[in-house]
Amino acid sequence: MLGGANADCQGCGDVAPATLSLGGYSFNGTVFGGMRFSQVTWQSWGSQQATAPGTNANFVSPGETGTVTLIAFDLGRCGGTYGYQALEWLSGSQTFDPSNYYDTCNGKGVGPGFPG
């Protein structure tokens, strides 16, 4: 599973979801109205880290689109469900930083660059 079902993440609580919609969040001082990821094709689902390269991303506000790599990690329990507790997305030259992520259990951002 990708985290647990929660109101801020459509697709969380599902096994290898092909689409994801995240509610609003802030990042580096910018408030985003949410995100939609489509055409998600997971690789290595069930391993310590699952990735979905070349995923279509729509940043609802400010209305930008692009292609990102999704990384699901931190296997553990969300309530009674076992799955990936964290999700990060990378574009361009960004590198994976496990201290900044979207908590798929409670729908909040975590880390200094990703306040909830």
Biopython code that builds the backbone (N, CA, C, O; Angstrom):
import numpy as np
from Bio.PDB.StructureBuilder import StructureBuilder

atoms = [
    (1, "MET", "N", (0.838, -1.190, 0.000)),
    (1, "MET", "CA", (0.000, 0.000, 0.000)),
    (1, "MET", "C", (0.875, 1.243, 0.000)),
    (1, "MET", "O", (2.011, 1.229, 0.475)),
    (2, "LEU", "N", (0.322, 2.310, -0.540)),
    (2, "LEU", "CA", (0.957, 3.607, -0.409)),
    (2, "LEU", "C", (0.289, 4.299, 0.766)),
    (2, "LEU", "O", (-0.784, 4.886, 0.625)),
    (3, "GLY", "N", (0.925, 4.226, 1.917)),
    (3, "GLY", "CA", (0.384, 4.848, 3.117)),
    (3, "GLY", "C", (-0.974, 4.328, 3.498)),
    (3, "GLY", "O", (-1.286, 3.153, 3.303)),
    (4, "GLY", "N", (-1.776, 5.212, 4.043)),
    (4, "GLY", "CA", (-3.136, 4.874, 4.445)),
    (4, "GLY", "C", (-4.115, 5.852, 3.837)),
    (4, "GLY", "O", (-3.755, 6.980, 3.500)),
    (5, "ALA", "N", (-5.333, 5.425, 3.700)),
    (5, "ALA", "CA", (-6.368, 6.302, 3.140)),
    (5, "ALA", "C", (-6.492, 7.546, 4.018)),
    (5, "ALA", "O", (-6.625, 7.440, 5.237)),
    (6, "ASN", "N", (-6.448, 8.719, 3.398)),
    (6, "ASN", "CA", (-6.671, 9.957, 4.140)),
    (6, "ASN", "C", (-7.285, 10.988, 3.202)),
    (6, "ASN", "O", (-7.158, 10.883, 1.982)),
    (7, "ALA", "N", (-7.939, 11.967, 3.770)),
    (7, "ALA", "CA", (-8.704, 12.946, 2.992)),
    (7, "ALA", "C", (-7.833, 13.803, 2.087)),
    (7, "ALA", "O", (-8.325, 14.340, 1.095)),
    (8, "ASP", "N", (-6.537, 13.944, 2.410)),
    (8, "ASP", "CA", (-5.661, 14.804, 1.628)),
    (8, "ASP", "C", (-4.934, 14.088, 0.502)),
    (8, "ASP", "O", (-4.184, 14.719, -0.242)),
    (9, "CYS", "N", (-5.140, 12.781, 0.361)),
    (9, "CYS", "CA", (-4.415, 12.031, -0.656)),
    (9, "CYS", "C", (-5.312, 10.977, -1.289)),
    (9, "CYS", "O", (-5.592, 9.942, -0.684)),
    (10, "GLN", "N", (-5.757, 11.244, -2.504)),
    (10, "GLN", "CA", (-6.517, 10.242, -3.246)),
    (10, "GLN", "C", (-5.514, 9.318, -3.923)),
    (10, "GLN", "O", (-4.691, 9.772, -4.718)),
    (11, "GLY", "N", (-5.574, 8.051, -3.620)),
    (11, "GLY", "CA", (-4.603, 7.071, -4.100)),
    (11, "GLY", "C", (-3.814, 6.488, -2.944)),
    (11, "GLY", "O", (-3.316, 5.365, -3.034)),
    (12, "CYS", "N", (-3.696, 7.245, -1.851)),
    (12, "CYS", "CA", (-3.077, 6.690, -0.652)),
    (12, "CYS", "C", (-4.027, 5.625, -0.107)),
    (12, "CYS", "O", (-5.246, 5.791, -0.136)),
    (13, "GLY", "N", (-3.458, 4.546, 0.382)),
    (13, "GLY", "CA", (-4.257, 3.412, 0.841)),
    (13, "GLY", "C", (-4.444, 2.372, -0.255)),
    (13, "GLY", "O", (-5.052, 1.328, -0.022)),
    (14, "ASP", "N", (-3.919, 2.654, -1.464)),
    (14, "ASP", "CA", (-4.026, 1.727, -2.584)),
    (14, "ASP", "C", (-2.678, 1.063, -2.848)),
    (14, "ASP", "O", (-1.630, 1.595, -2.481)),
    (15, "VAL", "N", (-2.716, -0.096, -3.484)),
    (15, "VAL", "CA", (-1.506, -0.788, -3.902)),
    (15, "VAL", "C", (-1.079, -0.231, -5.257)),
    (15, "VAL", "O", (-1.856, -0.251, -6.212)),
    (16, "ALA", "N", (0.154, 0.265, -5.342)),
    (16, "ALA", "CA", (0.742, 0.788, -6.581)),
    (16, "ALA", "C", (-0.250, 1.644, -7.378)),
    (16, "ALA", "O", (-0.558, 1.307, -8.521)),
    (17, "PRO", "N", (-0.754, 2.733, -6.807)),
    (17, "PRO", "CA", (-1.763, 3.540, -7.507)),
    (17, "PRO", "C", (-1.246, 4.119, -8.825)),
    (17, "PRO", "O", (-0.106, 4.578, -8.900)),
    (18, "ALA", "N", (-2.078, 4.096, -9.854)),
    (18, "ALA", "CA", (-1.720, 4.617, -11.175)),
    (18, "ALA", "C", (-1.941, 6.120, -11.266)),
    (18, "ALA", "O", (-1.417, 6.768, -12.172)),
    (19, "THR", "N", (-2.716, 6.684, -10.334)),
    (19, "THR", "CA", (-2.915, 8.125, -10.241)),
    (19, "THR", "C", (-2.909, 8.511, -8.763)),
    (19, "THR", "O", (-3.278, 7.715, -7.900)),
    (20, "LEU", "N", (-2.486, 9.738, -8.489)),
    (20, "LEU", "CA", (-2.471, 10.284, -7.132)),
    (20, "LEU", "C", (-2.913, 11.734, -7.182)),
    (20, "LEU", "O", (-2.549, 12.460, -8.108)),
    (21, "SER", "N", (-3.686, 12.162, -6.208)),
    (21, "SER", "CA", (-4.046, 13.567, -6.049)),
    (21, "SER", "C", (-3.779, 13.952, -4.608)),
    (21, "SER", "O", (-4.288, 13.325, -3.679)),
    (22, "LEU", "N", (-2.969, 14.999, -4.431)),
    (22, "LEU", "CA", (-2.622, 15.471, -3.097)),
    (22, "LEU", "C", (-3.276, 16.818, -2.855)),
    (22, "LEU", "O", (-3.354, 17.652, -3.757)),
    (23, "GLY", "N", (-3.745, 17.028, -1.632)),
    (23, "GLY", "CA", (-4.344, 18.304, -1.257)),
    (23, "GLY", "C", (-3.295, 19.391, -1.174)),
    (23, "GLY", "O", (-2.119, 19.126, -1.426)),
    (24, "GLY", "N", (-3.679, 20.594, -0.834)),
    (24, "GLY", "CA", (-2.777, 21.731, -0.751)),
    (24, "GLY", "C", (-1.663, 21.543, 0.258)),
    (24, "GLY", "O", (-1.822, 20.840, 1.256)),
    (25, "TYR", "N", (-0.531, 22.182, -0.012)),
    (25, "TYR", "CA", (0.626, 22.112, 0.869)),
    (25, "TYR", "C", (1.503, 23.318, 0.577)),
    (25, "TYR", "O", (1.288, 24.026, -0.407)),
    (26, "SER", "N", (2.504, 23.553, 1.442)),
    (26, "SER", "CA", (3.457, 24.629, 1.179)),
    (26, "SER", "C", (4.849, 24.033, 1.032)),
    (26, "SER", "O", (5.166, 23.004, 1.628)),
    (27, "PHE", "N", (5.676, 24.697, 0.229)),
    (27, "PHE", "CA", (7.033, 24.235, -0.010)),
    (27, "PHE", "C", (7.915, 25.448, -0.227)),
    (27, "PHE", "O", (7.662, 26.248, -1.128)),
    (28, "ASN", "N", (8.954, 25.593, 0.593)),
    (28, "ASN", "CA", (9.887, 26.724, 0.502)),
    (28, "ASN", "C", (9.165, 28.071, 0.445)),
    (28, "ASN", "O", (9.559, 28.957, -0.314)),
    (29, "GLY", "N", (8.129, 28.222, 1.232)),
    (29, "GLY", "CA", (7.413, 29.487, 1.329)),
    (29, "GLY", "C", (6.339, 29.710, 0.279)),
    (29, "GLY", "O", (5.639, 30.722, 0.319)),
    (30, "THR", "N", (6.195, 28.776, -0.667)),
    (30, "THR", "CA", (5.165, 28.888, -1.696)),
    (30, "THR", "C", (4.029, 27.943, -1.354)),
    (30, "THR", "O", (4.265, 26.778, -1.035)),
    (31, "VAL", "N", (2.793, 28.434, -1.417)),
    (31, "VAL", "CA", (1.632, 27.595, -1.141)),
    (31, "VAL", "C", (1.096, 27.053, -2.461)),
    (31, "VAL", "O", (0.818, 27.811, -3.390)),
    (32, "PHE", "N", (0.957, 25.752, -2.528)),
    (32, "PHE", "CA", (0.430, 25.078, -3.714)),
    (32, "PHE", "C", (-0.975, 24.581, -3.419)),
    (32, "PHE", "O", (-1.253, 24.126, -2.309)),
    (33, "GLY", "N", (-1.853, 24.662, -4.394)),
    (33, "GLY", "CA", (-3.238, 24.221, -4.230)),
    (33, "GLY", "C", (-3.399, 22.722, -4.288)),
    (33, "GLY", "O", (-4.500, 22.213, -4.079)),
    (34, "GLY", "N", (-2.343, 22.012, -4.564)),
    (34, "GLY", "CA", (-2.383, 20.565, -4.631)),
    (34, "GLY", "C", (-1.633, 20.059, -5.849)),
    (34, "GLY", "O", (-1.128, 20.844, -6.652)),
    (35, "MET", "N", (-1.567, 18.761, -5.977)),
    (35, "MET", "CA", (-0.865, 18.139, -7.096)),
    (35, "MET", "C", (-1.655, 16.957, -7.599)),
    (35, "MET", "O", (-2.378, 16.300, -6.851)),
    (36, "ARG", "N", (-1.501, 16.700, -8.886)),
    (36, "ARG", "CA", (-2.064, 15.486, -9.471)),
    (36, "ARG", "C", (-0.960, 14.792, -10.244)),
    (36, "ARG", "O", (-0.278, 15.406, -11.065)),
    (37, "PHE", "N", (-0.792, 13.520, -9.977)),
    (37, "PHE", "CA", (0.177, 12.705, -10.698)),
    (37, "PHE", "C", (-0.610, 11.683, -11.516)),
    (37, "PHE", "O", (-1.492, 11.003, -10.990)),
    (38, "SER", "N", (-0.288, 11.580, -12.797)),
    (38, "SER", "CA", (-0.977, 10.607, -13.641)),
    (38, "SER", "C", (0.047, 9.784, -14.408)),
    (38, "SER", "O", (1.226, 10.134, -14.470)),
    (39, "GLN", "N", (-0.412, 8.703, -14.982)),
    (39, "GLN", "CA", (0.437, 7.763, -15.711)),
    (39, "GLN", "C", (1.589, 7.293, -14.826)),
    (39, "GLN", "O", (2.744, 7.258, -15.252)),
    (40, "VAL", "N", (1.253, 6.933, -13.584)),
    (40, "VAL", "CA", (2.243, 6.469, -12.611)),
    (40, "VAL", "C", (2.502, 4.984, -12.861)),
    (40, "VAL", "O", (1.598, 4.158, -12.738)),
    (41, "THR", "N", (3.731, 4.658, -13.207)),
    (41, "THR", "CA", (4.131, 3.266, -13.415)),
    (41, "THR", "C", (5.254, 2.960, -12.435)),
    (41, "THR", "O", (6.391, 3.394, -12.620)),
    (42, "TRP", "N", (4.924, 2.208, -11.395)),
    (42, "TRP", "CA", (5.866, 1.919, -10.319)),
    (42, "TRP", "C", (6.851, 0.829, -10.713)),
    (42, "TRP", "O", (6.492, -0.139, -11.383)),
    (43, "GLN", "N", (8.099, 1.001, -10.286)),
    (43, "GLN", "CA", (9.134, -0.012, -10.427)),
    (43, "GLN", "C", (9.554, -0.443, -9.038)),
    (43, "GLN", "O", (9.625, 0.378, -8.124)),
    (44, "SER", "N", (9.832, -1.716, -8.875)),
    (44, "SER", "CA", (10.311, -2.276, -7.602)),
    (44, "SER", "C", (9.307, -2.116, -6.466)),
    (44, "SER", "O", (9.702, -1.953, -5.312)),
    (45, "TRP", "N", (8.005, -2.161, -6.780)),
    (45, "TRP", "CA", (6.982, -2.045, -5.733)),
    (45, "TRP", "C", (7.173, -3.184, -4.731)),
    (45, "TRP", "O", (7.301, -4.343, -5.126)),
    (46, "GLY", "N", (7.193, -2.864, -3.460)),
    (46, "GLY", "CA", (7.376, -3.845, -2.400)),
    (46, "GLY", "C", (8.798, -3.890, -1.867)),
    (46, "GLY", "O", (9.038, -4.468, -0.808)),
    (47, "SER", "N", (9.754, -3.287, -2.587)),
    (47, "SER", "CA", (11.128, -3.214, -2.096)),
    (47, "SER", "C", (11.236, -2.026, -1.135)),
    (47, "SER", "O", (10.245, -1.339, -0.887)),
    (48, "GLN", "N", (12.415, -1.785, -0.603)),
    (48, "GLN", "CA", (12.604, -0.675, 0.341)),
    (48, "GLN", "C", (12.218, 0.672, -0.268)),
    (48, "GLN", "O", (11.728, 1.562, 0.428)),
    (49, "GLN", "N", (12.447, 0.810, -1.579)),
    (49, "GLN", "CA", (12.091, 2.031, -2.294)),
    (49, "GLN", "C", (11.443, 1.651, -3.609)),
    (49, "GLN", "O", (11.983, 0.840, -4.362)),
    (50, "ALA", "N", (10.296, 2.228, -3.886)),
    (50, "ALA", "CA", (9.652, 2.039, -5.187)),
    (50, "ALA", "C", (9.747, 3.368, -5.920)),
    (50, "ALA", "O", (9.556, 4.424, -5.318)),
    (51, "THR", "N", (10.040, 3.324, -7.212)),
    (51, "THR", "CA", (10.150, 4.548, -7.989)),
    (51, "THR", "C", (9.186, 4.507, -9.169)),
    (51, "THR", "O", (8.822, 3.440, -9.664)),
    (52, "ALA", "N", (8.789, 5.687, -9.600)),
    (52, "ALA", "CA", (7.931, 5.838, -10.780)),
    (52, "ALA", "C", (8.491, 6.988, -11.606)),
    (52, "ALA", "O", (8.038, 8.126, -11.480)),
    (53, "PRO", "N", (9.488, 6.689, -12.459)),
    (53, "PRO", "CA", (10.071, 7.751, -13.279)),
    (53, "PRO", "C", (9.136, 8.167, -14.408)),
    (53, "PRO", "O", (8.274, 7.396, -14.828)),
    (54, "GLY", "N", (9.314, 9.386, -14.892)),
    (54, "GLY", "CA", (8.535, 9.870, -16.028)),
    (54, "GLY", "C", (7.056, 10.047, -15.749)),
    (54, "GLY", "O", (6.226, 9.878, -16.643)),
    (55, "THR", "N", (6.721, 10.386, -14.511)),
    (55, "THR", "CA", (5.324, 10.565, -14.108)),
    (55, "THR", "C", (4.855, 11.975, -14.454)),
    (55, "THR", "O", (5.558, 12.947, -14.178)),
    (56, "ASN", "N", (3.685, 12.090, -15.049)),
    (56, "ASN", "CA", (3.112, 13.405, -15.345)),
    (56, "ASN", "C", (2.669, 14.065, -14.052)),
    (56, "ASN", "O", (1.991, 13.443, -13.234)),
    (57, "ALA", "N", (3.052, 15.328, -13.862)),
    (57, "ALA", "CA", (2.693, 16.075, -12.659)),
    (57, "ALA", "C", (1.982, 17.357, -13.054)),
    (57, "ALA", "O", (2.416, 18.066, -13.961)),
    (58, "ASN", "N", (0.882, 17.648, -12.364)),
    (58, "ASN", "CA", (0.161, 18.896, -12.544)),
    (58, "ASN", "C", (0.109, 19.589, -11.194)),
    (58, "ASN", "O", (-0.563, 19.117, -10.277)),
    (59, "PHE", "N", (0.816, 20.710, -11.067)),
    (59, "PHE", "CA", (0.792, 21.515, -9.855)),
    (59, "PHE", "C", (-0.447, 22.402, -9.976)),
    (59, "PHE", "O", (-0.429, 23.393, -10.706)),
    (60, "VAL", "N", (-1.505, 22.059, -9.278)),
    (60, "VAL", "CA", (-2.809, 22.699, -9.441)),
    (60, "VAL", "C", (-2.703, 24.214, -9.337)),
    (60, "VAL", "O", (-3.300, 24.926, -10.144)),
    (61, "SER", "N", (-1.977, 24.706, -8.386)),
    (61, "SER", "CA", (-1.723, 26.134, -8.285)),
    (61, "SER", "C", (-0.250, 26.264, -7.953)),
    (61, "SER", "O", (0.162, 25.794, -6.893)),
    (62, "PRO", "N", (0.536, 26.852, -8.768)),
    (62, "PRO", "CA", (0.278, 27.925, -9.706)),
    (62, "PRO", "C", (-0.053, 27.498, -11.138)),
    (62, "PRO", "O", (0.102, 28.315, -12.046)),
    (63, "GLY", "N", (-0.483, 26.314, -11.379)),
    (63, "GLY", "CA", (-0.905, 25.902, -12.709)),
    (63, "GLY", "C", (0.221, 25.456, -13.610)),
    (63, "GLY", "O", (0.199, 25.734, -14.809)),
    (64, "GLU", "N", (1.207, 24.769, -13.057)),
    (64, "GLU", "CA", (2.341, 24.288, -13.827)),
    (64, "GLU", "C", (2.219, 22.786, -14.050)),
    (64, "GLU", "O", (1.596, 22.076, -13.260)),
    (65, "THR", "N", (2.811, 22.321, -15.117)),
    (65, "THR", "CA", (2.867, 20.889, -15.381)),
    (65, "THR", "C", (4.312, 20.500, -15.643)),
    (65, "THR", "O", (5.153, 21.352, -15.929)),
    (66, "GLY", "N", (4.588, 19.232, -15.546)),
    (66, "GLY", "CA", (5.936, 18.748, -15.796)),
    (66, "GLY", "C", (6.007, 17.249, -15.615)),
    (66, "GLY", "O", (4.994, 16.567, -15.463)),
    (67, "THR", "N", (7.216, 16.762, -15.635)),
    (67, "THR", "CA", (7.462, 15.337, -15.442)),
    (67, "THR", "C", (8.360, 15.173, -14.228)),
    (67, "THR", "O", (9.358, 15.881, -14.091)),
    (68, "VAL", "N", (8.014, 14.253, -13.354)),
    (68, "VAL", "CA", (8.770, 14.014, -12.126)),
    (68, "VAL", "C", (9.038, 12.520, -11.962)),
    (68, "VAL", "O", (8.461, 11.682, -12.655)),
    (69, "THR", "N", (9.923, 12.219, -11.031)),
    (69, "THR", "CA", (10.114, 10.851, -10.565)),
    (69, "THR", "C", (9.548, 10.782, -9.158)),
    (69, "THR", "O", (9.949, 11.551, -8.284)),
    (70, "LEU", "N", (8.627, 9.873, -8.938)),
    (70, "LEU", "CA", (8.080, 9.645, -7.601)),
    (70, "LEU", "C", (8.927, 8.598, -6.896)),
    (70, "LEU", "O", (9.384, 7.640, -7.519)),
    (71, "ILE", "N", (9.135, 8.778, -5.609)),
    (71, "ILE", "CA", (9.846, 7.792, -4.795)),
    (71, "ILE", "C", (8.999, 7.521, -3.556)),
    (71, "ILE", "O", (8.741, 8.426, -2.763)),
    (72, "ALA", "N", (8.572, 6.283, -3.397)),
    (72, "ALA", "CA", (7.854, 5.845, -2.194)),
    (72, "ALA", "C", (8.860, 5.100, -1.330)),
    (72, "ALA", "O", (9.593, 4.243, -1.824)),
    (73, "PHE", "N", (8.895, 5.425, -0.035)),
    (73, "PHE", "CA", (9.889, 4.802, 0.848)),
    (73, "PHE", "C", (9.379, 4.773, 2.277)),
    (73, "PHE", "O", (8.257, 5.199, 2.548)),
    (74, "ASP", "N", (10.189, 4.278, 3.182)),
    (74, "ASP", "CA", (9.885, 4.162, 4.613)),
    (74, "ASP", "C", (8.716, 3.203, 4.847)),
    (74, "ASP", "O", (7.623, 3.612, 5.239)),
    (75, "LEU", "N", (8.972, 1.931, 4.599)),
    (75, "LEU", "CA", (7.951, 0.909, 4.855)),
    (75, "LEU", "C", (7.637, 0.819, 6.341)),
    (75, "LEU", "O", (8.546, 0.797, 7.171)),
    (76, "GLY", "N", (6.371, 0.768, 6.672)),
    (76, "GLY", "CA", (5.939, 0.672, 8.056)),
    (76, "GLY", "C", (4.425, 0.648, 8.120)),
    (76, "GLY", "O", (3.765, 0.366, 7.120)),
    (77, "ARG", "N", (3.873, 0.938, 9.278)),
    (77, "ARG", "CA", (2.426, 0.878, 9.477)),
    (77, "ARG", "C", (1.795, 2.262, 9.543)),
    (77, "ARG", "O", (2.262, 3.147, 10.260)),
    (78, "CYS", "N", (0.729, 2.423, 8.781)),
    (78, "CYS", "CA", (-0.157, 3.592, 8.859)),
    (78, "CYS", "C", (-1.437, 3.058, 9.480)),
    (78, "CYS", "O", (-2.245, 2.418, 8.806)),
    (79, "GLY", "N", (-1.614, 3.322, 10.759)),
    (79, "GLY", "CA", (-2.741, 2.681, 11.445)),
    (79, "GLY", "C", (-2.499, 1.180, 11.418)),
    (79, "GLY", "O", (-1.455, 0.722, 11.883)),
    (80, "GLY", "N", (-3.415, 0.421, 10.898)),
    (80, "GLY", "CA", (-3.257, -1.021, 10.819)),
    (80, "GLY", "C", (-2.763, -1.516, 9.469)),
    (80, "GLY", "O", (-2.678, -2.724, 9.248)),
    (81, "THR", "N", (-2.435, -0.593, 8.558)),
    (81, "THR", "CA", (-2.038, -0.968, 7.204)),
    (81, "THR", "C", (-0.537, -0.850, 7.028)),
    (81, "THR", "O", (0.064, 0.152, 7.417)),
    (82, "TYR", "N", (0.072, -1.878, 6.437)),
    (82, "TYR", "CA", (1.504, -1.861, 6.171)),
    (82, "TYR", "C", (1.752, -1.320, 4.773)),
    (82, "TYR", "O", (1.126, -1.772, 3.814)),
    (83, "GLY", "N", (2.652, -0.362, 4.646)),
    (83, "GLY", "CA", (2.955, 0.186, 3.331)),
    (83, "GLY", "C", (3.996, 1.285, 3.409)),
    (83, "GLY", "O", (4.654, 1.471, 4.433)),
    (84, "TYR", "N", (4.133, 2.008, 2.311)),
    (84, "TYR", "CA", (5.076, 3.123, 2.241)),
    (84, "TYR", "C", (4.493, 4.320, 2.977)),
    (84, "TYR", "O", (3.394, 4.781, 2.669)),
    (85, "GLN", "N", (5.250, 4.820, 3.960)),
    (85, "GLN", "CA", (4.783, 5.940, 4.771)),
    (85, "GLN", "C", (5.215, 7.301, 4.229)),
    (85, "GLN", "O", (4.772, 8.335, 4.729)),
    (86, "ALA", "N", (6.072, 7.309, 3.214)),
    (86, "ALA", "CA", (6.621, 8.567, 2.717)),
    (86, "ALA", "C", (6.662, 8.575, 1.194)),
    (86, "ALA", "O", (6.852, 7.539, 0.557)),
    (87, "LEU", "N", (6.480, 9.765, 0.625)),
    (87, "LEU", "CA", (6.503, 9.963, -0.822)),
    (87, "LEU", "C", (7.264, 11.249, -1.117)),
    (87, "LEU", "O", (7.027, 12.283, -0.493)),
    (88, "GLU", "N", (8.176, 11.170, -2.073)),
    (88, "GLU", "CA", (8.900, 12.350, -2.525)),
    (88, "GLU", "C", (8.827, 12.395, -4.043)),
    (88, "GLU", "O", (8.753, 11.355, -4.696)),
    (89, "TRP", "N", (8.850, 13.599, -4.604)),
    (89, "TRP", "CA", (8.888, 13.730, -6.056)),
    (89, "TRP", "C", (10.045, 14.639, -6.432)),
    (89, "TRP", "O", (10.301, 15.652, -5.780)),
    (90, "LEU", "N", (10.739, 14.257, -7.498)),
    (90, "LEU", "CA", (11.927, 14.967, -7.946)),
    (90, "LEU", "C", (11.774, 15.369, -9.397)),
    (90, "LEU", "O", (11.254, 14.606, -10.210)),
    (91, "SER", "N", (12.227, 16.568, -9.719)),
    (91, "SER", "CA", (12.235, 17.006, -11.107)),
    (91, "SER", "C", (13.618, 17.543, -11.434)),
    (91, "SER", "O", (14.345, 17.990, -10.547)),
    (92, "GLY", "N", (13.971, 17.497, -12.687)),
    (92, "GLY", "CA", (15.247, 18.044, -13.128)),
    (92, "GLY", "C", (16.424, 17.462, -12.384)),
    (92, "GLY", "O", (16.591, 16.244, -12.309)),
    (93, "SER", "N", (17.243, 18.350, -11.831)),
    (93, "SER", "CA", (18.481, 17.923, -11.178)),
    (93, "SER", "C", (18.325, 17.703, -9.669)),
    (93, "SER", "O", (19.326, 17.540, -8.970)),
    (94, "GLN", "N", (17.097, 17.696, -9.158)),
    (94, "GLN", "CA", (16.896, 17.481, -7.721)),
    (94, "GLN", "C", (17.387, 16.086, -7.332)),
    (94, "GLN", "O", (17.333, 15.148, -8.128)),
    (95, "THR", "N", (17.864, 15.972, -6.098)),
    (95, "THR", "CA", (18.311, 14.679, -5.590)),
    (95, "THR", "C", (17.440, 14.259, -4.419)),
    (95, "THR", "O", (16.859, 15.093, -3.725)),
    (96, "PHE", "N", (17.362, 12.973, -4.215)),
    (96, "PHE", "CA", (16.538, 12.395, -3.157)),
    (96, "PHE", "C", (17.038, 12.848, -1.791)),
    (96, "PHE", "O", (18.232, 12.756, -1.504)),
    (97, "ASP", "N", (16.136, 13.333, -0.951)),
    (97, "ASP", "CA", (16.438, 13.757, 0.411)),
    (97, "ASP", "C", (15.360, 13.182, 1.322)),
    (97, "ASP", "O", (14.256, 13.723, 1.384)),
    (98, "PRO", "N", (15.662, 12.088, 2.033)),
    (98, "PRO", "CA", (14.637, 11.446, 2.850)),
    (98, "PRO", "C", (14.158, 12.277, 4.038)),
    (98, "PRO", "O", (13.247, 11.851, 4.748)),
    (99, "SER", "N", (14.745, 13.444, 4.273)),
    (99, "SER", "CA", (14.274, 14.287, 5.388)),
    (99, "SER", "C", (13.161, 15.241, 4.950)),
    (99, "SER", "O", (12.556, 15.895, 5.800)),
    (100, "ASN", "N", (12.876, 15.339, 3.655)),
    (100, "ASN", "CA", (11.786, 16.166, 3.130)),
    (100, "ASN", "C", (10.860, 15.273, 2.325)),
    (100, "ASN", "O", (11.263, 14.729, 1.296)),
    (101, "TYR", "N", (9.619, 15.114, 2.783)),
    (101, "TYR", "CA", (8.715, 14.190, 2.109)),
    (101, "TYR", "C", (7.264, 14.489, 2.456)),
    (101, "TYR", "O", (6.965, 15.260, 3.368)),
    (102, "TYR", "N", (6.380, 13.859, 1.705)),
    (102, "TYR", "CA", (4.944, 13.912, 1.972)),
    (102, "TYR", "C", (4.590, 12.670, 2.777)),
    (102, "TYR", "O", (4.828, 11.548, 2.330)),
    (103, "ASP", "N", (4.027, 12.866, 3.955)),
    (103, "ASP", "CA", (3.637, 11.751, 4.824)),
    (103, "ASP", "C", (2.329, 11.168, 4.299)),
    (103, "ASP", "O", (1.279, 11.804, 4.396)),
    (104, "THR", "N", (2.390, 9.961, 3.744)),
    (104, "THR", "CA", (1.218, 9.337, 3.131)),
    (104, "THR", "C", (0.239, 8.782, 4.154)),
    (104, "THR", "O", (-0.842, 8.323, 3.787)),
    (105, "CYS", "N", (0.598, 8.817, 5.419)),
    (105, "CYS", "CA", (-0.326, 8.363, 6.467)),
    (105, "CYS", "C", (-1.272, 9.484, 6.887)),
    (105, "CYS", "O", (-2.464, 9.253, 7.091)),
    (106, "ASN", "N", (-0.729, 10.717, 7.017)),
    (106, "ASN", "CA", (-1.571, 11.802, 7.519)),
    (106, "ASN", "C", (-1.741, 12.962, 6.545)),
    (106, "ASN", "O", (-2.420, 13.936, 6.872)),
    (107, "GLY", "N", (-1.134, 12.886, 5.340)),
    (107, "GLY", "CA", (-1.321, 13.923, 4.342)),
    (107, "GLY", "C", (-0.637, 15.233, 4.639)),
    (107, "GLY", "O", (-1.129, 16.287, 4.235)),
    (108, "LYS", "N", (0.500, 15.197, 5.343)),
    (108, "LYS", "CA", (1.235, 16.407, 5.701)),
    (108, "LYS", "C", (2.643, 16.359, 5.123)),
    (108, "LYS", "O", (3.214, 15.288, 4.916)),
    (109, "GLY", "N", (3.187, 17.542, 4.867)),
    (109, "GLY", "CA", (4.592, 17.641, 4.478)),
    (109, "GLY", "C", (5.481, 17.555, 5.708)),
    (109, "GLY", "O", (5.100, 17.999, 6.791)),
    (110, "VAL", "N", (6.677, 16.977, 5.538)),
    (110, "VAL", "CA", (7.612, 16.815, 6.640)),
    (110, "VAL", "C", (8.985, 17.319, 6.189)),
    (110, "VAL", "O", (9.402, 17.058, 5.060)),
    (111, "GLY", "N", (9.673, 18.027, 7.054)),
    (111, "GLY", "CA", (11.036, 18.471, 6.772)),
    (111, "GLY", "C", (11.124, 19.966, 6.639)),
    (111, "GLY", "O", (10.115, 20.646, 6.455)),
    (112, "PRO", "N", (12.356, 20.487, 6.735)),
    (112, "PRO", "CA", (12.554, 21.931, 6.717)),
    (112, "PRO", "C", (12.143, 22.583, 5.406)),
    (112, "PRO", "O", (11.739, 23.745, 5.416)),
    (113, "GLY", "N", (12.228, 21.891, 4.287)),
    (113, "GLY", "CA", (11.829, 22.472, 3.016)),
    (113, "GLY", "C", (10.409, 22.123, 2.616)),
    (113, "GLY", "O", (9.967, 22.462, 1.518)),
    (114, "PHE", "N", (9.697, 21.451, 3.497)),
    (114, "PHE", "CA", (8.358, 20.957, 3.126)),
    (114, "PHE", "C", (7.449, 20.987, 4.349)),
    (114, "PHE", "O", (7.014, 19.934, 4.813)),
    (115, "PRO", "N", (7.152, 22.180, 4.884)),
    (115, "PRO", "CA", (6.329, 22.245, 6.092)),
    (115, "PRO", "C", (4.896, 21.774, 5.848)),
    (115, "PRO", "O", (4.353, 21.967, 4.761)),
    (116, "GLY", "N", (4.296, 21.166, 6.845)),
    (116, "GLY", "CA", (2.961, 20.600, 6.703)),
    (116, "GLY", "C", (1.853, 21.554, 6.932)),
    (116, "GLY", "O", (0.685, 21.178, 6.837)),
]
sb = StructureBuilder()
sb.init_structure("model")
sb.init_model(0)
sb.init_chain("A")
sb.init_seg("    ")
for serial, (resi, resn, name, xyz) in enumerate(atoms, 1):
    if name == "N":
        sb.init_residue(resn, " ", resi, " ")
    sb.init_atom(name, np.array(xyz, "f"), 0.0, 1.0, " ", f" {name:<3s}", serial, name[0])
structure = sb.get_structure()
